[in-house]
Amino acid sequence: MTKPAPTFDLITMGRSSIDLYANEVGAPFPEIKSFAAYVGGSPTNIAVGAQRLGLRTAVLTAVGEDPVGDFILNFLKQEGVETKFIPRKPESRTSAVILGIEPPDKFPLVYYRDNCADNQLSIDDVLKTPIADGRVFEFSGTGLGREPSRSANLFAAEQAKAAGATVVLDLDFRPNQWHDARAFGVTVRAALPLVDIVLGTEDECKAANLTDPTQVNVSHSQISGARVAGDVENAVHAMQRLGPKLIVVKRGEKGATLFPTNGQPTDVPGFPVEVYNVLGAGDAFASGFIYGLVKGWDWYKAARMGNAGGAIVVTRHGCANFMAYEAEALKFIEDRGGF
C-alpha cells in the first residue's frame, strides 16, 4: 500500500516573539526613539520564509493569552502558516525581543523571555501536533535550554525521525538563554543522534563541543553569541560522529560550507550585497536550504538558495516580515549567474 504524501513540507518547533526593531538605523541603543513591530523567533521565521517560497508549513510554538500572542498568530495566519497546533499558555507571556541596528557590525539585542510561553511547550503539545505528517522537521538549540521545552523538542525529533522525516537542527546558540555555555554543548550532543542535518555558524559549531569554560567569552549583546576558541573542522567532525549526515556551516557574506559525513567539504559561495541588518539572515538561509531539500535538489544547490535568501533579507529592516518569495529568490540567483 502506497504511503500518502505528507500534509506539510515543513514543521518547525520552538520560539516565537514580537520583535521591536529600531527605526533609527545607526543610532546607539540609548538614543533610539522608536521601533517597528515585527514577528520573530528562529523557527517561526523559518516557517514564514519557507511558506513564502511555496512550501506548506506549520509551526509548533506557544504564546500567552495576551495581545502579543494575538499579534503573532494574526501575522502567521496572513502568511498562510498553519497555526492550529500552537497552544496558548495562560500562565505565561509571549516572548519579546528589542533590537538596535548599527551597521555594519553592531546589532545589540535584549531578550524578554522570563516565564515565556514557548518554553512551556510540553510533550502533550507535541502529541497534539502531526509531527509524523511532515517531510522535514526543524527545531532549534534555544528550545533545548529549559524544561519542559527541552524534553518536548527531543520527543518531537524522535517522532519525526521514526516517521522518516528529515530532521534539521539549527544550533541557534544564544548564550544568555543558558545558565552555563557548556550546558548548550552537553544538550546539543545528546540530541545529535536524532538529527540528519545541522545548521550553524562557526561559533555555534564550536560551542556545541565546548567543555572548557576558559574558551568562551559570553556577551549578552553579541547577536552571534559567544566567540569560542578552537578549530571549526574538529568541532564539525565531533558532531558527525554522533549521527548527522550533513553539517552546514554558515559563513555570512562568504556563503556556507557543506560537511557531509561521507565526502569532502564543499564551499558554497554567497552573494555580495550591502548589509543593512544581519538579523534573520541565518533563518532565511534555513528556509531556502529546506526549500531545496523538499524540491529534491542536491545540497550545493539548496545551499545556494539559502545563501540567496540570506543575502536578500540582510538588505531589509527585519526578519519574518521581509523574507523573500520564491520568484524573487530565483530571479535574484538568475541575475547573479545562476546556481
C-alpha positions as CSV (number, residue, x, y, z in Angstrom):
1,M,0.0,0.0,0.0
2,T,1.4,3.4,-1.0
3,K,2.1,5.7,1.9
4,P,0.1,9.0,1.5
5,A,2.1,12.1,0.8
6,P,2.8,14.2,3.9
7,T,0.4,17.1,4.6
8,F,3.3,19.5,5.4
9,D,6.6,20.1,3.7
10,L,8.0,21.6,6.9
11,I,7.0,21.6,10.5
12,T,9.2,23.9,12.8
13,M,9.2,24.0,16.5
14,G,10.5,26.5,19.1
15,R,10.5,30.1,19.9
16,S,8.3,33.0,18.7
17,S,8.3,36.6,19.7
18,I,7.3,40.1,18.9
19,D,10.5,41.8,17.6
20,L,10.9,45.5,18.1
21,Y,13.4,46.9,15.6
22,A,14.9,50.3,16.0
23,N,13.7,52.8,13.3
24,E,16.8,54.9,13.9
25,V,19.3,52.9,11.9
26,G,22.8,53.7,13.1
27,A,21.8,55.2,16.4
28,P,23.4,53.9,19.6
29,F,20.9,52.0,21.6
30,P,20.3,54.7,24.3
31,E,19.4,57.2,21.6
32,I,16.7,55.0,19.9
33,K,13.4,56.9,19.8
34,S,11.0,54.4,18.1
35,F,10.6,50.9,17.0
36,A,8.8,48.9,14.3
37,A,7.0,45.8,15.4
38,Y,7.6,42.5,13.6
39,V,7.3,38.8,14.3
40,G,10.4,36.8,15.1
41,G,11.9,33.7,16.7
42,S,14.1,31.4,14.7
43,P,11.7,28.5,13.9
44,T,8.9,30.9,13.3
45,N,11.0,33.0,10.9
46,I,12.0,29.8,9.1
47,A,8.4,28.6,8.7
48,V,7.4,32.0,7.3
49,G,10.3,32.1,4.9
50,A,9.6,28.6,3.7
51,Q,5.9,29.4,3.2
52,R,6.8,32.4,1.1
53,L,8.9,30.1,-1.0
54,G,5.9,28.0,-1.7
55,L,6.2,25.2,0.9
56,R,3.3,24.0,3.1
57,T,4.4,24.9,6.6
58,A,3.2,24.6,10.2
59,V,4.9,25.9,13.3
60,L,4.7,24.5,16.8
61,T,5.4,27.3,19.2
62,A,3.4,28.7,22.2
63,V,2.0,32.1,23.0
64,G,0.4,33.6,26.1
65,E,-3.2,34.7,26.5
66,D,-2.2,38.2,25.7
67,P,-2.4,40.8,22.8
68,V,1.2,40.0,21.7
69,G,0.1,36.4,21.1
70,D,-2.8,37.7,19.0
71,F,-0.3,39.8,17.1
72,I,1.9,36.7,16.2
73,L,-1.0,34.5,15.4
74,N,-2.6,37.1,13.1
75,F,0.6,37.5,11.2
76,L,1.2,33.8,10.7
77,K,-2.4,33.3,9.5
78,Q,-2.0,36.1,7.0
79,E,1.2,34.4,5.8
80,G,-0.6,31.1,5.4
81,V,1.5,29.2,8.0
82,E,-0.7,26.7,9.9
83,T,-1.3,27.9,13.4
84,K,-3.8,25.4,14.8
85,F,-1.2,23.4,16.7
86,I,0.0,26.5,18.6
87,P,-1.2,26.3,22.2
88,R,-1.9,29.3,24.4
89,K,-0.3,29.3,27.8
90,P,-2.4,31.4,30.2
91,E,0.2,31.4,33.0
92,S,3.0,32.6,30.7
93,R,3.8,35.6,28.5
94,T,4.5,35.8,24.8
95,S,8.2,36.4,24.2
96,A,9.6,39.8,23.1
97,V,13.0,41.0,21.7
98,I,14.2,44.5,21.3
99,L,16.9,45.2,18.7
100,G,19.2,48.0,17.7
101,I,20.7,48.4,14.2
102,E,24.2,49.9,13.9
103,P,25.6,48.6,10.6
104,P,27.9,47.1,9.6
105,D,28.6,45.0,12.7
106,K,26.7,46.2,15.7
107,F,23.2,44.7,16.3
108,P,22.6,44.8,20.0
109,L,19.5,42.9,21.2
110,V,17.7,42.3,24.5
111,Y,15.6,39.2,25.1
112,Y,12.4,39.3,27.3
113,R,11.9,35.6,27.9
114,D,11.2,35.3,31.7
115,N,8.2,33.0,32.0
116,C,7.9,32.9,28.3
117,A,5.2,30.8,26.7
118,D,7.3,28.8,24.2
119,N,9.5,27.5,27.0
120,Q,6.3,25.8,28.3
121,L,5.8,23.6,25.2
122,S,5.2,20.1,26.5
123,I,5.2,16.5,25.3
124,D,1.4,16.7,25.3
125,D,1.6,19.7,22.9
126,V,3.8,17.5,20.6
127,L,1.3,14.7,20.7
128,K,-1.5,17.1,19.5
129,T,0.7,18.0,16.5
130,P,1.0,15.7,13.4
131,I,4.8,15.7,13.6
132,A,4.8,12.5,11.6
133,D,2.9,14.2,8.8
134,G,5.8,16.4,7.6
135,R,8.6,15.9,5.2
136,V,11.1,18.0,7.2
137,F,11.1,18.7,10.9
138,E,13.2,21.6,12.1
139,F,13.9,22.6,15.7
140,S,16.5,24.9,17.4
141,G,19.0,24.9,20.1
142,T,17.2,27.6,22.2
143,G,14.2,25.2,22.5
144,L,16.5,22.8,24.4
145,G,17.5,25.4,27.0
146,R,14.8,24.8,29.6
147,E,12.2,22.2,30.6
148,P,9.5,21.3,29.7
149,S,10.5,22.6,26.2
150,R,13.7,20.6,26.2
151,S,12.1,17.1,26.5
152,A,9.2,18.2,24.2
153,N,11.7,19.1,21.4
154,L,13.6,15.9,21.9
155,F,10.4,13.9,21.8
156,A,9.2,15.7,18.6
157,A,12.6,14.9,17.0
158,E,12.2,11.3,18.0
159,Q,8.7,11.2,16.4
160,A,9.9,12.8,13.2
161,K,12.9,10.5,12.9
162,A,10.7,7.4,13.4
163,A,8.3,8.6,10.7
164,G,11.1,9.0,8.2
165,A,11.1,12.8,8.1
166,T,14.4,14.7,7.6
167,V,15.3,16.2,11.0
168,V,17.1,19.5,10.9
169,L,18.6,21.2,13.9
170,D,19.5,24.9,13.8
171,L,22.1,25.3,16.6
172,D,20.7,28.9,17.4
173,F,23.2,29.4,20.3
174,R,22.0,32.4,22.4
175,P,24.4,32.4,25.4
176,N,22.1,34.4,27.7
177,Q,19.5,31.8,27.4
178,W,21.7,29.2,29.1
179,H,22.8,29.1,32.7
180,D,26.2,27.8,31.6
181,A,27.5,27.9,28.0
182,R,28.9,24.4,28.4
183,A,25.3,23.2,29.0
184,F,24.4,24.1,25.5
185,G,27.0,21.7,24.2
186,V,26.0,18.9,26.5
187,T,22.4,19.2,25.5
188,V,23.1,19.5,21.7
189,R,25.3,16.5,21.8
190,A,22.5,14.5,23.4
191,A,20.2,15.5,20.6
192,L,22.5,14.8,17.6
193,P,21.7,11.1,17.2
194,L,18.2,12.2,16.2
195,V,19.4,14.7,13.7
196,D,20.1,14.4,10.0
197,I,21.3,17.9,9.2
198,V,22.8,20.6,11.4
199,L,22.9,24.3,10.6
200,G,25.1,26.6,12.5
201,T,27.7,29.4,12.4
202,E,31.4,28.6,13.0
203,D,31.0,29.8,16.6
204,E,27.9,27.8,17.2
205,C,29.6,24.6,15.9
206,K,32.4,25.2,18.3
207,A,30.0,26.0,21.2
208,A,28.3,22.6,20.5
209,N,31.6,21.0,21.6
210,L,32.5,23.3,24.4
211,T,33.8,21.8,27.6
212,D,36.5,24.3,28.8
213,P,35.0,27.4,30.4
214,T,38.1,29.4,29.6
215,Q,37.3,29.1,25.9
216,V,34.2,31.1,25.8
217,N,33.6,34.9,26.2
218,V,29.9,35.4,26.5
219,S,28.5,38.8,25.7
220,H,24.7,39.2,26.0
221,S,24.8,41.9,23.3
222,Q,26.5,39.8,20.7
223,I,24.0,38.6,18.1
224,S,26.2,35.8,17.0
225,G,26.5,34.6,20.6
226,A,29.9,33.6,22.0
227,R,33.3,33.8,20.4
228,V,34.5,30.3,21.0
229,A,38.1,29.3,20.6
230,G,39.0,26.1,18.7
231,D,39.0,24.7,15.2
232,V,35.7,24.5,13.4
233,E,36.6,21.4,11.4
234,N,37.4,19.5,14.6
235,A,34.0,20.6,16.0
236,V,32.2,19.5,12.8
237,H,33.9,16.1,12.9
238,A,32.9,15.6,16.5
239,M,29.3,16.3,15.7
240,Q,29.4,14.0,12.7
241,R,30.5,11.1,14.9
242,L,27.2,11.4,16.8
243,G,25.0,10.8,13.8
244,P,24.2,13.7,11.4
245,K,24.9,13.1,7.8
246,L,25.5,16.8,7.0
247,I,26.8,19.8,8.9
248,V,26.2,23.1,7.2
249,V,28.5,25.9,8.5
250,K,27.0,29.3,7.7
251,R,29.8,31.9,7.0
252,G,27.8,35.1,6.4
253,E,29.0,37.0,3.3
254,K,31.3,34.1,2.5
255,G,28.4,31.8,1.9
256,A,28.4,28.4,3.5
257,T,30.5,25.2,3.7
258,L,29.0,21.7,3.5
259,F,30.5,19.0,5.5
260,P,28.9,15.6,4.5
261,T,29.7,12.6,6.7
262,N,30.8,10.7,3.6
263,G,32.5,13.2,1.4
264,Q,34.8,16.2,1.2
265,P,33.8,19.7,2.4
266,T,32.4,21.9,-0.3
267,D,32.3,25.7,-0.2
268,V,29.1,27.3,-1.5
269,P,29.7,31.0,-2.4
270,G,27.4,33.7,-1.2
271,F,26.0,36.8,-2.9
272,P,27.7,40.1,-2.3
273,V,25.2,42.8,-1.1
274,E,25.3,45.9,1.0
275,V,24.3,44.9,4.6
276,Y,21.5,46.8,6.3
277,N,20.7,44.4,9.1
278,V,22.2,41.0,9.6
279,L,19.4,39.8,11.9
280,G,17.4,37.0,10.3
281,A,20.0,36.0,7.7
282,G,20.5,32.6,9.2
283,D,16.8,31.9,9.3
284,A,16.4,33.0,5.7
285,F,19.2,30.6,4.8
286,A,17.5,27.8,6.6
287,S,14.2,28.5,4.7
288,G,15.9,28.4,1.3
289,F,18.0,25.4,2.2
290,I,15.0,23.4,3.3
291,Y,13.1,24.5,0.2
292,G,15.9,22.9,-1.8
293,L,15.6,19.7,0.3
294,V,11.9,19.4,-0.4
295,K,12.4,20.0,-4.1
296,G,14.9,17.2,-4.2
297,W,17.9,19.4,-5.1
298,D,21.4,18.4,-4.2
299,W,22.9,20.1,-1.1
300,Y,25.0,22.5,-3.1
301,K,22.1,23.9,-5.0
302,A,20.0,24.0,-1.8
303,A,22.7,26.0,0.0
304,R,22.8,28.5,-2.9
305,M,19.1,29.0,-2.5
306,G,19.8,29.5,1.3
307,N,22.6,32.0,0.5
308,A,20.2,34.0,-1.7
309,G,17.6,34.2,1.0
310,G,20.1,35.4,3.5
311,A,21.5,38.0,1.1
312,I,18.1,39.3,0.3
313,V,17.0,39.7,4.0
314,V,20.2,41.4,5.1
315,T,19.3,44.4,2.9
316,R,16.0,44.9,4.8
317,H,14.8,46.0,8.2
318,G,13.5,42.9,9.8
319,C,13.2,39.1,9.7
320,A,10.0,37.2,9.1
321,N,8.2,40.2,7.6
322,F,10.9,40.6,5.0
323,M,11.6,37.1,3.9
324,A,11.9,36.6,0.1
325,Y,9.2,35.0,-2.1
326,E,10.0,32.1,-4.4
327,A,10.0,34.0,-7.7
328,E,12.0,36.8,-6.1
329,A,14.7,34.5,-4.8
330,L,15.0,32.5,-8.0
331,K,15.3,35.8,-10.1
332,F,17.9,37.1,-7.6
333,I,20.0,34.0,-8.3
334,E,19.5,34.1,-12.0
335,D,20.5,37.7,-12.2
336,R,23.8,36.8,-10.5
337,G,24.9,33.9,-12.6
338,G,22.5,31.2,-11.5
339,F,23.1,28.2,-9.3
